[in-house]
Amino acid sequence: MTRIHHLNCLEIHAPTGDIAIGHCTLLEVEDRLILIDTGVGLRDCDLAQSRLAPELVEAVGFRLDANSIAVEQIRKLGLDPSHVTDIILSHLDCDHIGGIIDFPNARVHLSKTEYDNYLSGNPRYVRTLLPTDSELVKYADYTELWNRLKVVKLDIVGVEVYLTPLPGHTLGHSGVVYYAQQQWWLYVGDAYYLREELTNPNHPIHQLTSARADNNDLRIVSLEVIKRFMIEHSSVNVYGYHDPEEF
């Protein structure tokens, strides 16, 4: 059986005054580990080594703590970080991929559209965070349907896990569907920052999510997809990356 570990790998004091987190997910499959988004890397918590510009850290509101990063939390669980064989990415923003460097043997699974956006010169990305020697497995053909969502099954043995397109925040932003502990889960990454976006059109967080979207019209469509899905499939556990109340 696939076991889930939910990891809070980052604290963010957003410009809106909201406090956000970095909710990474670790799947334990027999003697292998699969990580969904990574948070920041160990070296980025040290100002002398960090690949994150101080201006970026201050503007976003990152509170960097080496004890909170994914590789350290995996050790605290009594697990071996070298057993992380696969990393699944919702998108390539810095707070989701910085930790890849701490798992040098892992294959990295992501949307081809997102990778192409990363290579396009889009200034949102920190281009030094995706290790050049990482084995990238890119997906483009969302030809299957799962509960009316377009999905592609990931090439990972021993677990049912899929990417589903939820674009807008970035052009190739994806959700992750997986089955673990006898339940289905839908991780929506940064499709919303706070779950309240789904029900409160006047929350000030909308100003931030709109400003950070590569395509705000697509972001709004993705929110509608999530809202419809949650109504039609209430038994599926839906959660995002940043909302501390969901953790």
ZIKA-V586197 format. One record per backbone hydrogen bond with DSSP energy under -0.5 kcal/mol. CO is the residue of the C=O (numbers start at 1). NH is the residue of the N-H. If there is no record, write none. Layout:
BEGIN
co={CO,CO}
nh={NH,NH}
END
This chain:
BEGIN
co={2,3,5,5,7,7,10,11,12,12,14,18,18,20,21,22,22,24,25,25,26,26,27,27,28,28,29,32,33,33,34,35,35,36,38,39,41,42,43,45,46,46,51,53,53,54,55,56,57,57,61,62,63,65,65,69,70,71,72,73,74,75,79,80,81,83,83,85,86,87,88,90,93,93,94,96,97,98,99,100,103,106,107,107,108,109,110,111,112,113,114,115,116,117,117,118,122,125,126,129,131,134,135,136,137,139,140,141,144,146,149,151,152,154,156,159,160,161,162,163,164,168,168,169,170,170,173,175,176,177,178,178,180,183,184,185,186,186,187,188,189,194,195,196,196,199,200,203,204,204,205,206,207,208,209,210,215,216,217,218,219,220,221,222,223,224,225,226,227,228,229,233,236,237,239,241,242,242,243,243,244}
nh={181,28,7,26,9,24,22,63,14,20,17,14,20,12,23,9,24,7,27,36,5,28,29,34,3,30,32,29,85,86,27,37,88,25,70,99,44,45,46,47,49,50,53,56,57,58,59,60,61,62,13,64,11,68,69,73,74,75,76,77,79,78,81,83,84,33,85,107,35,109,37,174,96,97,98,38,100,101,102,103,106,135,87,109,137,89,139,115,116,117,118,119,120,120,122,121,125,127,129,131,134,136,108,138,110,112,142,143,151,149,146,144,163,156,159,161,179,154,177,152,175,214,215,214,168,173,166,164,187,162,180,185,183,180,237,178,188,239,176,191,241,197,198,199,200,201,203,206,207,208,209,210,211,212,213,213,219,220,221,222,223,224,225,226,227,228,229,230,231,232,233,236,238,186,188,23,21,244,246,247,247}
END
